Amino acid sequence: MGVPVRYMFTLEIENFDIQDDAAVERFYEDVAEAYLSARDGLVDATYVVEASEGEPCDAVLDAANHLRQLLPEVRVNRVTLDLVNITDIAARVNRSRSTVRSWATGSRGPGDFPRQISTLGGGVQVWHWPEVNDWLRLNHPDVADDERGIPLSQVERINYSLSTGRKRAPRASAVNAESGQWVTTRTASISVHRKSDLAMPERPYKSRSLR
């Protein structure tokens, strides 16, 4: 059992009218530490949950299942990726773009900067913020976010579970060879706080989801 840490993640949801005061009130009345935002015709529900270090998957699915029970009409699509480029990283850590670029290339700093996950048009490189933030926690803790993000490999597991309606995340070590069904044995729970107690980051996450 790992040490409890705080994780931040965003669920993309459908069939939720953010202009519906009753639905929004229901969400905030009985939900974990979270806030709602809208983008591109969809709604994002960003949560902060407490889970054992390195084991956030079931806690994320607990939040998704709780949301489905609270608002049965809502469809939870996936955990979004928090993708950032050099400019985004520089803004989040209050450093110059040249400094961040030198970290990424290894020409300055301790090295071992996370590998970018994609290169977009115009040669713009993008990283998954949780991996960058983990590197910052080790090398520049003064500018790192206190909350951890969900590692890319675990985002994929969670999204697979959401797409198949599973209530627990699949684990390679727990696959049942006879039935081909994934099983888990650990139960996770959400650490809930009232919305009024919520202190979100000064630089809110802006998801750039890969399709």
Secondary structure, DSSP 4 states (H G I P E B T S, - for coil): -PPEEEEEEEEEEES--TT-HHHHHHHHHS-SSEEEEEETTEEEEEEEEEEETT--HHHHHHHHHHHHHHSTT-EEEEEPP-EE-HHHHHHHHT--HHHHHHHHHTSSSSS-PPPPSEE-GGG-EEEEHHHHHHHHHHH-TTTS-SSB---HHHHHHHHHHHHHT-SS---GGGB-TTT--B------------GGG----SS--------
